[in-house]
Amino acid sequence: MSQIALDPKTAPIFPMAAHTAMGDTQLRKNVKHATEVIQTKRARVVGEMPDWQALREAGKQIRKHTMEHLDHYLLEFEANCTKAGGTVHWAQDAEEARRIVIDLARAAGAKEVIKIKSMTTEEISLNSAMDAAGIHPVETDLAELIIQLGEDRPSHIVVPALHKNRQQIREIFKAKMNLPDLGDRPQDLADAARMFLREKFLRVKTAVSGANFLIAETGGVCVVESEGNGRMCLTLPETLITIAGIDKILPRFKDLEVMLQVLPRSATGERMNPYNSVWTGTDPAGLDGPRNFHVILLDNGRSEMLGDGEARQTLHCIRCAACQNACPVYRQTGGHAYGSVYAGPIGAILTPQLQRMEHAQSLPYASSLCGACYEVCPVKINIPEVLIHLRDKVVKRRTSGFTGLFDPEAAAMRAMAMIFGSERRFRAAQRMGRMAEGPLVGKDGWIGWLPGLLGGWTQVRDLKEMPKETFREWWEKRGRA
Ligand code: SF4
């Protein structure tokens, strides 16, 4: 069974997808309820930290420093991970990363792998590629399992099945786990998942994980989680394949002191994650960790982001999803409308850049620029600033004709520039405007009818009443008199 990939190349533009999502009242109810619960918990645990703003600033400075010296820290991580027995692979793009994972899993003789929740593997559509290669991935995070069994798509970075309620989850488990009498209490659902997964943990010998952080100083990898499934995947299998974006680096072990305070509070409203696992290298005896350990460092557009001084801060993200929960747009539409595994404000700035600004160009507009995302971001990413910067890039691409598509707005702006660039043309346009009075524009400026797309535009717009003559015409007449 494979998950449906969210592909920004083929996804409908955000306004269309949002319109569809807004018609689903159950989805809106589920998203509203879940985001409100997480926001309330977050506000409580953040409120009890007198140094919260100082922690945010420390988080920002750590991430900023890391990105400014990313080349150095990546090489340091590679050297230390290798020294500890791990093998580091470099993947330029999603295709290369998928190929490396599949080759490694085949080399380990795997027909099935157990997986820890990972947005990076979602980003590269790993599950469907593995299925196609005859290696079945089993998601072990509860929410990811719901998504996988329901053949659905994640809609939230931290809580991928946030758009589903308990009854919907029960129906999925009943059907896919063959449990006709399953109850709908949280305990019933958790027990069903536990029974389903335990056999996999004990049998499957290869695991695939993401990483919250890669520690350059030690070559260690850190995963934080709430269910213990991650710990099982990290310790039981003989082969562990970790895939992480190059932006996941932290310079020093002690940087975790800041990150492990701001991340759980922002993500799930917890003071700390129940499971914080840091592992370094291999255990040749296989008693305490994998015998074979591979880390794949994925670029997939990140180096280009690094080269853009204004948008680079996107790479500071630690994927806590606090901006999603706070965003008034996300809370109405849910995640699927963004057409990408990264939804909400972070998706609106990250996805177009991962697509090298060639796709998902409507996403920088999926925001009211209210600034709620910036206020909650634990590493102080100024998302509204990046959104405006990306809007500028989108407009420049369009007006330069770089996209190769006809853009009516850009054409209209070019026509306006031509008119305003010449007095003669401007006067002619004024005369024509007066001639339009009647069939198109009423005497009071009311626009009655315009053809095609322009008709939609005029539904909510009118003009000022057209003057009988311009000031210049009046002045010239006066001079003649
Ligand atoms: S942009 Fe900030 S708030 Fe949003 S997911 Fe990333 S770290 Fe969290």
Boltz pocket constraint, residues with backbone or C-beta under 6 A from the ligand:
constraints:
  - pocket:
      binder: B
      contacts: [[A, 266], [A, 316], [A, 317], [A, 318], [A, 319], [A, 320], [A, 321], [A, 322], [A, 323], [A, 324], [A, 346], [A, 373], [A, 376], [A, 377], [A, 378], [A, 379], [A, 380], [A, 381]]
      max_distance: 6.0
